[in-house]
Amino acid sequence: MMARYEINYLDGTTDTVTAEGVEYDTEAGDYTFFTQGQVVALAPVTNVRSVIRHEVGANG
């Protein structure tokens, strides 16, 4: 199921990523967002304040 992830950065900016899931990659030091096994976005953990998941319903 797809979700919309709100990424809040330490500098006060935000970004939105639509993906099936997110994993923290300890070796790379980033959050890896993926859909159907493909990486759709990366967010370096040193710049991220929070990642909030919002479910995407039938109406988007």
C-alpha positions in Angstrom: 0.0 0.0 0.0 1.3 3.4 -0.9 1.9 6.1 1.7 2.9 9.7 1.6 5.9 10.5 3.8 6.4 14.0 5.1 10.2 14.6 5.7 11.0 17.5 8.1 14.5 18.7 7.8 16.6 20.4 10.5 16.7 23.7 8.5 12.9 23.9 8.7 12.1 22.8 5.2 9.9 19.9 4.3 9.6 17.4 1.5 7.0 14.8 0.5 7.7 11.4 -1.0 5.1 8.9 -2.1 6.4 5.3 -1.6 5.4 1.8 -0.4 7.9 1.9 2.5 11.0 3.4 4.0 14.0 1.8 5.7 16.9 3.2 7.6 20.2 2.2 6.0 22.8 2.2 8.8 25.7 1.7 6.3 24.7 4.6 4.0 23.4 6.8 6.9 20.1 7.6 5.1 16.4 6.8 4.9 15.7 4.8 1.8 12.2 5.2 0.3 11.1 2.4 -2.1 8.3 1.3 -4.3 8.1 -2.2 -5.9 11.7 -2.9 -4.7 13.0 0.2 -6.5 14.6 3.2 -4.6 12.5 6.4 -5.2 14.2 8.7 -2.8 17.0 9.1 -0.2 17.2 11.4 2.8 20.4 11.7 4.7 19.8 11.0 8.4 22.1 13.8 9.6 19.7 16.4 8.0 16.3 14.8 9.0 14.3 15.9 12.0 11.4 13.5 11.4 9.6 11.3 8.9 5.8 11.1 9.2 3.8 8.5 7.3 0.4 9.5 6.0 -1.7 6.7 4.5 -2.9 7.2 1.0 -6.6 6.2 0.7 -8.7 5.4 -2.3 -9.2 9.1 -3.0 -5.5 9.9 -2.9 
